[in-house]
Amino acid sequence: AAQRSGWCLKCFLSCSKVDDPRPGQPYKGGNFCAFLPDNREGQKTAVLLKKAFEQGLTFQIKSFNGEERVTWGLIPHKTSWDGGKARNGYPDAQYLREVCTVL
C-alpha cells in the first residue's frame, strides 16, 4: 500500500471578495483536514494546493440557516483515508488527475 500523508488547518478567514456576505469581516472556521499519497504526484499536488490556499481559493463562505460558515471551496479534497470516492476518501484512482485539472 502507498504511504499517505495528511494536513490540517484551523481556519479563521477574513474575506474581501465582493460577493462575500460580509466583505472584510472575519469568519470563524473549523478544523479542515485533507490527505494525499506520500509520493511524487501527491507532493506535486500539495504544492498546487498550497498555491490555491495562498490565493484564497481553498474555502468559501456559505449560509446555513441564516449563519455564514466557512466550507471547502470547489477544489476537491480527500477528507478521509478510506471510503472511496463516494465518501471523499481512498481508494480513488482518478483523484490526483482530477484535482490537478481543477487546480
C-alpha positions in Angstrom: 0.0 0.0 0.0 1.1 3.5 -0.8 2.1 5.8 2.1 -0.2 8.6 2.8 0.2 12.0 4.5 -2.3 14.4 5.8 -2.5 18.1 6.7 -5.0 20.0 8.8 -5.8 23.7 9.0 -7.5 25.5 11.8 -9.3 28.1 9.8 -10.1 31.8 10.5 -10.9 33.7 7.4 -11.2 37.4 6.6 -13.0 37.7 3.3 -12.7 40.6 0.9 -14.4 39.3 -2.2 -17.3 41.5 -3.4 -19.8 38.5 -3.3 -18.9 37.5 0.3 -21.8 38.0 2.7 -19.7 40.4 5.0 -16.7 41.6 3.0 -13.6 42.3 5.1 -15.1 40.7 8.2 -13.6 37.6 9.9 -15.4 34.3 9.9 -14.7 31.6 12.4 -13.8 28.4 10.6 -13.2 25.0 11.8 -10.7 22.2 11.5 -10.2 21.1 7.9 -8.1 18.0 7.2 -7.2 16.5 3.8 -5.0 13.6 2.8 -2.7 13.0 -0.2 -0.5 10.0 -1.1 3.1 10.4 0.0 4.6 10.1 -3.4 5.8 12.3 -6.3 2.3 13.0 -7.6 1.0 13.7 -4.1 3.8 16.1 -3.4 3.2 17.9 -6.7 -0.5 18.2 -5.8 0.4 19.6 -2.3 2.4 22.4 -3.9 -0.6 23.3 -6.1 -3.0 23.1 -3.2 -0.7 25.5 -1.2 -0.8 28.0 -4.0 -4.5 27.7 -4.2 -4.8 28.3 -0.5 -2.5 31.4 -0.7 -4.8 32.8 -3.4 -7.9 32.3 -1.3 -9.3 29.5 -3.4 -9.5 26.7 -0.9 -12.5 27.8 1.2 -15.8 29.6 0.6 -18.5 31.1 2.7 -21.9 29.5 2.7 -25.1 30.4 4.5 -26.7 27.7 6.6 -29.9 28.6 8.4 -29.0 32.3 8.4 -25.5 31.8 9.7 -22.4 32.2 7.4 -19.9 29.3 7.7 -16.6 28.5 6.2 -16.7 25.4 4.0 -14.4 23.7 1.5 -14.4 25.5 -1.9 -14.7 24.0 -5.3 -11.3 22.3 -5.2 -11.9 18.6 -4.4 -10.1 17.3 -1.2 -9.8 13.8 0.2 -11.0 14.2 3.8 -10.9 10.5 4.7 -8.3 7.8 4.5 -10.9 5.3 3.2 -14.4 5.0 2.0 -13.6 5.5 -1.7 -14.7 8.4 -3.9 -18.3 8.4 -2.6 -17.0 9.3 0.9 -14.2 11.7 -0.2 -11.7 9.0 0.6 -9.3 6.5 -0.9 -9.1 4.4 -3.0 -9.8 6.8 -5.9 -7.5 6.2 -8.8 -8.6 9.3 -10.6 -8.3 11.8 -7.7 -4.9 13.3 -8.4 -5.6 13.7 -12.1 -9.0 15.4 -11.3 -7.6 17.8 -8.6 -4.7 18.8 -10.8 -7.1 19.6 -13.6 -9.1 21.8 -11.3 -6.0 23.5 -10.0 
